[in-house]
Amino acid sequence: MPQLNRAQPPLGFIPPRYKPWVVQGCYIVLPLMLRLRLRPWLPAGIWPVTCRNPEVLADCFRQFQTGKIRLMMAFRHSQVDDPLCLSYLFSRLVPRAARQKGFSLKRPLHSFFMYDRGMPLWAGRWLGWFFAAIGGIPVHRGRRLDLKALKAVRERMMNAPLPVTIAPEGATNGHGEVISDLEPGTAQLAFWAVEDLQKAGRSEQVLLLPVGLRYIYPHPDWAALNRLLAQLEADCGLPVQSFSEPTAMGPEDYYPRLLALGQHLLSRLEQFYQRFYGLQPATEPEASEHPAAIAQRLSPLLDGSLKIGERFFALPHTGSLVTRCRRLEEAGWAHIYREDIADLKQLSAFDRGLANWMAEEATLHMRHMRLVESFVAVTGTYVKDKPTFERFAETTLILFDLVERVKGTRVPKRPQLGIRQAVIGLGEPMNISDRWSDYAESRRSAKAAVETLTADIQAALEELILTAEGEVS
C-alpha cells in the first residue's frame, strides 16, 4: 500500500488483459470461497446464493453468443461482496438454467466490469493485476470524463466476447433496501453502444439488463449484534449495555441502544466540527431526540464536512453528496499522484519535501470526505420504519466503519453478524436500440432520453429489491 502522505507518481491506467484461465480458476474455488467467509477472521459468510429467474440471463447470454445482441448489465452494488455473488450467478446458476431450457452456453460465462481506480491503492498492486486479468476496467470516479476508461468500455461493448457489467450507483451505500440516485453514465454508455454499432453498420440490438442483489439473514444472530453494539459502546465511552440473554431480547430492546449510539456519535462530531472548524449545528441536541431529527442534524454536518475539503481544494459546493465526494477524491489524488511532475526522483530535497507536505495535507482533508461517504444514504429512520435484523445489521456496521475510520484503522475488518443469503433478481431486459430515435433527435432529446433511461433503471432496481424479501431459502 503506498504512503498517501508522500507524493507519488501519476496513477496510470491499468488496461484490462482478460485471461480466461484466471476466471475459470476462480470459478472452481468460488463455492469454497463463499463458505470460507463463514470463518470469524473474515468479514462475513454468504450462503446460499439464489436467483429466482436465472433463465432470463441465460437467454441473454444465448443471444449474445449467437451475435444477435450486445449486452450490458446494470447491477445493484451495496456491499463489497457483490462481485462474488454475481460470479456464482454466472458460473453456476445461469449454466444450470440453460441446461434446463435445453441449450448450452460457451464457458466461462463472465463479463467485463468497471471498478474504482482507487481500490488497488488500498488493497495492493496485486488487485490491479487480478482485476485486469478478469476483465476489470478502472475508472476515476471524480473525473468529468475519464476518456481512457470510456474508450475501453465502448470498445468492449462493440467487440468483446463478453458482456459489460456496471454499477450505476457509482459507490456502495451499505443499505440493502435504499438505492442511491443513479449516475447517468450507465444510460449514456448504453446509447453510445447503439451509436457505435450503427456507425459500424452492424445490426445487433443493445440490451440492458437490471440485476438486483440483496442480502438477507435467514437465521439472525442477535448475540453477534449484541457483541458489536457492546464494542461500539465501549469505543465511544458509553456505558456498555450488553444483554445477558441477547437472543431473548426483541428489536424494541436493541433499538434504544442503536439510537443512543447514533445520537452520541452525531453529538461528538457536531462538537468536533463546531470547535475546530466553526460549523454550527442545525438544532440543539436536546431538542432532537426523535429519530427523524437525526437527518435534520446529519445533513448540515455532512455538508459542512465536505466544505472543509472543498475550500482547501478550491472546489464548488454544488451537486449531490456523492458527486461532491467523488470530486473531492479526484482533487485529493491530483495532489498526491502528481501528473505535473515529470520525475519525483529528480526533485531537490526541498521541493520533494514541499510535494510530500501537500500530499499529507490532501490526505488529511480527504478524511472528511471518507466520513461523508459512509452516510450518504442514512435517513435516521431506516431502522425505526422497519426494525428487521437486516436493517439493524446494516446500520450498526455503518457506525462501526465510522468509529474505525476515526480511530485510524486503514481498512476496517467488519465483524460477521451471521450467515447471509444473497438473493439475486433479474429484471426485464431493456432494448436500448428501440429508444435510439428518441435519443438521436437532438441534443436536448438525447439528454432527456438519458434521464428517462436512468429513471427506468432506478425503478427496475427498486422493484427487484422489494420483491427479494420473499425469496429466503
N, C-alpha and C positions, 0 to 999 in steps of 0.2 A: 504494500500500500504506500503510495507516495506521501511525502510530508507536505500537507497542504498549507503549512505556514512557511514554505520556502518556494521561491519562484521555480517554475517548471517549464520545460519545452512545450510547444504548442500541442494541443490534443489532435492527433492525426485521425483521419477517417480509417476505420477498420473494415476493409472490404469483405463482404461475405464470400467464403470459399467453401461452398456446400460439399460435404463428404458423406455420402450415403452410409458408409460403414460406421461412422460415428453415431448417426441416428439409429441404425439397426442395433448397435451395441447397447445404446441407452434403452432402446425398447425391450431388449432381452431382460435387463435388470430392473425395469421400471416397476413391476409389481412388488419386487423385493424392496425397492427404494421407498415406495409408499408405505409398506408395512414397517420398515425400519424407522420411519419417522414417529413410530409409537414409543421409541426409546426416550427416556426422560431427558437425555442430554441434547436432543434435537427439538426443533421448535414445536412440531405438532404431528399428530397422527391422522392420516386420511385413508379411510376405507369404510365402505366401498366407494367406487366412482361409478355413478349411474347416469344413464341418459334415457329419457322416455321415448325418444324418436330418432335414433341414430340413422335410420333408413333415409332420412332427409339428406344428411351429409353424404351417405353412401351414394345416393343418386347424383348429387352434385359432383362428387369425385368421378363417377362413371362418365358423366357428360364432359367433365374437364379432360379426362384421359382420352376420350374419343374425339377431342378437338371441337366440340360444339360450343363450349363456353370458356371464359376466363373467370376465375372465382376469387372473390375477396371475402374474408370472414371478419366481422366486427364483434369482438367478444367482450363480455363484462369482466373487468380486471379489478378486483377488490383486494386481493391478497397476493403475496409473493409466491404462493404455492400453485397459483392458477396454471402456469405452463405444464407442470407435472400432470395435472388433471386433463388438460387438453391433449397431452401426449398419450394418455391412456385411452382417450376417446379415439384418436387417430389409429393407434396401434392395435387395439383390442375390440372396442365396441363397434366401430364402423365396418371393419372387415367381417365381423360376425354377422352384422345386419345385411351386408352384401350377399354373403353365402345363403342366408335365409331367403333372400329375394331371388336367388338363382343366378347370380353373376359374380365374377371375381374382379378384383382390382389389383393393379400393379403395386408392388410394395417397394420401399416403405411409403405409407401414407403419412405425409408430413406437410409443412408449409414454411415458406419464408415468413419472417416476422420483424417488426420494428422494436427496438429496445432503447432505453435511455443510455446515452453515451457515458453517463456518469457511473453506471453500475460497475464496470471494471475498475474504476478508481477505488471503490470501497472493497470489492471482493478480491481484487488482484488481477494481474495480466492474464492468468490462465482463463478467466471468464471471457475475456475478449477473444482469445483463440477458440474457446469452446463455442461461444455464440456464433462466431464466423463459420465454424465447421458445421453447425446445424442450421445455417441459413439466416442468421441474425443480421439486421441492418441497423447500425447505430444512428441515432438522431439526436441533435442538440435541441432539446425541447423549448429552450428560450429564444431561439433564433426565429425571426420572422419567416425566413426561407432558408432551410438547410439544403442547399442545392445538391450536394453530393448524395444525401440521403434520398431526396425526392427523385433524383435521376435513377438511383439504384432500385427504388421501389417501382418506378414506371417501367424500367427495363424488365423487371421480373413479372410484372403484371402482363407484359406483352409476350415474353418468350420463355419464362422459366418452366421447368417440368412440374412445378408445384404451385399451389395457390399462395396467396399472401394473407397473413393474419395481422390485424391491427386492433389495438385497444383505443377506442375513440374518446375515452375519458382523459387519456393522457397521463394519468397517475392513479395509483391506488388510494382509496379513501378509508379503508378498513371497515366499511359498513356493508353488510350483506343485503340490506333492503333499501339503501339510499344510493341512487345513481347520480353522480355529479353531472353538471351540464356538459354535454359533449362538445368537443372541439370540432370545427368544421373540416379539418384536414382529411378525415376519412371519406366524407362525401365528395370533397374536391378530387381526391385521388381516384375515386370510382369514375367520376365524369372524365377525368384526364385519360383513364384507361380506354373509355369508349372513343374519345377523340383520337388517341394514338392508333387504335385498331382501324378506325375509318381512314386515317391518313395512309395507313399501310395497305388499304384495300382488302382488309380481312373481314370475314363475315361472322366471327364468333360474337356471341352475346356476353355482356358483362353482368354477372350475378353477384349480389351482396347478400351474405347470409348472416343474420343476427344470431349470436351464440350467448345464451345466458348461463351463468355459473354462480352457484350459491352453496354455502356450507351450512350443514345442519348437524347438531349434536344429537344422535339417536338416543344416547344414554348420558344425560347431563351429569357432569362431575362437580356437584356443588362443593364437595370437600376441597377440590383444587381451586375453585373460585374463592373459597374462604381463606385458603392459604395466601393467594395472591393479594386479596384485599388486606390481609394482616401485614404482608410485606410492605405494601404501599403505605399503610397507616404508620408503620414504624419508620419508613424512609422519610415521611412527611412530618414526623414528630407529633403525630396524633395518638391518642390512647388506642391501643390495639384491642379491637372488639371481637377477636376470634371466637367462633361458636364452638362449644364442646361437642355438639352433635350437628354438624353442618348439614347433613342430609335430611334432618328432621325440620329444618327451617324452610320457610317459603320465600318467594320473591319479595313479599312485603317486609321481611326481616332484613334482606340484603340491600334493598333499595336505599334506606336511610344511610347506610354505610357508604354506598357509592355516591350518593348525593353530597354527603359531608366531605368526602374526598375531593369531589369536583369543586365544591364551593371553597374549600381550603386552598387548593392549588390556584384557583382563579383569584382569590384574595391576595395570595402571596405574589402572584405575577403582577397584579394591579399595583401593589405596594412597591414592587421592584421597579416597574416602569415609571411610576409616579415619582419615586425618589431620585432615580438616576437619569431619567430621560424626560421628565416633566410631563408625562402623559396623565391626563385627568380621567378618572373612571366615569362611566356613564351614569351610574347610580351609587348611592351609598350601599355597601354590602348588607347592612342591617335591614334594608328595605327590599331586599331581593331574595328572599328565602324560597320563593316559588320556583320550580324548575324552569318555567318559561322565561323567567327573568335572567337565567344564565346566558341565553342567547343575546339578550339586550346588553349584557356586560361583556360578553365574549367578542362581539362584533367590533366595538371600538378598540378593544385590546389588540386584536389581530391586525386591524388597520394601522394602529399606531406602531406596532412592532415592525410591520413592513415598511412604514415610512422612515424608520431609523436607517434601514439599509438603503432605501431609495434616495434619501438625502445624501448619503455618503457616496453613492454611485451616480448621483445627478440624474435619477430616473423619474419619469412621471408617476403620479399616484393614481393612474387610471386603470380600468379593467377589473375583471373578477379577481378574487384572491388567488385562484390557480394561475391566471395569466401573470399576475404580479410576481408570484413565486418563481415562475419559470424565467421571467425577465431578470429578476434579481440573481438567480442561479447563473444565468449566462454572463451577466456582468461580473459576478464574482470569479467565474472561471477565466474571464478575459484578463483579470488582474493577477491570476495565479499562473495560468498557462499562457505565456507571453508570446503571442504571434508577432509582436512588434520588435522583438529582439532576435536577431539572426542566430546568435550563438551565445548562450548564457556563459559558457566557459571563457569567452573572450572578454567578458566584462572585468573591469577593475574590481578589487576587493570592496572599494567604497560603493561603486554602482551596484554590485551584486548585493551588498547589504541593503541598499535602498529598495531593490527589487524584492528581496525577502521581507523587508518591512511592509511593503504594500501587500504582498501575498498574505502575511499574517493579519493585517487589517481586514482584508477581504474575507478571510476565513472567519474571523470573529463576527463580522457583520452578516455573513450568511447564516449564522446560527439563529438569528431572529427569524429568518425565512424558514428554517427547518422546524422551528416551533409551530409556525403557522401551518405548514404542510400537514401536520397531524390533525388539524382541527377544521379543515375546510368544509367538512360535511357535518360537523357537530351542531345539533339543534338545541340541546338542553332538555328536550322532552322525548328523545328517541326511546329510552327505556321506560319512562313513565307511561307513554302512549301504549306500549305493548311489552309488558315485563317478561319476555321469554328469556330462556337461558342464553340463546344466541346473542340477543341484544346486550345482556349483562356482560357476556364474554367479550364482545367486540369493543364495548365502551371501556371496560376495565383494562383491556390490552392497550387501547389508545392512551389511557392515563399512564400505564406502565412505560410506554415508549417515551412519553413526555418526561417522566421522572428520570429515566435512564439517560436521556439526552442532557438534561440539566446537570445530572451527576457527572457527565463527561464520558459516558460509555460510547465508544465509537460506533459499534454495531450491536445494538441490544439483542440479546437472545431471549426471545419470548418464551415464557413457560407454557406448557401444554395444559389445556383445560378439558381434556377428554378427547376421545376419538371423534373425528368429524367425518361426515358423509358428504362427498361432493356431488351435487345434483346439477346436471347439465341439461339445458333445454335448447332446442333449435327452432328458430322462428321460420316464417315463410320467406323463401328466397325472394329478394327484390331484384327485378330486372331493370338495371340502370340504363340499358340501351333503349328501353321503351320511354325513358324520361329525357332522352337526348334532345328531342325537338324543343322542349321547354327550356333546356339549358342553353342551346345554341342560338336562340332567337336574338339575344342582345346581351350586353354586359350586365344590364340590370336584371334581365331574366335569368342569367347564369347565377348571379348572387342569390336570387330568390329560389332557384332550383336547389342550390347547395343548402340553403336554410331549411327548405322543405324536407329534403332527404335526411338532413341531420335530425330534424324533429321526428321523422318517421323511425329512424334507427333508435332514438331515445325511447319512443313509445313502445317499440317492439321489445327492447331490452327490459323495460319496466314491466311489461306484461309477462315476460319469461320469468322474472324474479318472483312475481306474485303467484304464478302457477307452480313454482318449485316447492312450495310448502307441503303439499300433499304427496310428495314423492319419496318420503323416507322409507327405506327398506326395513 
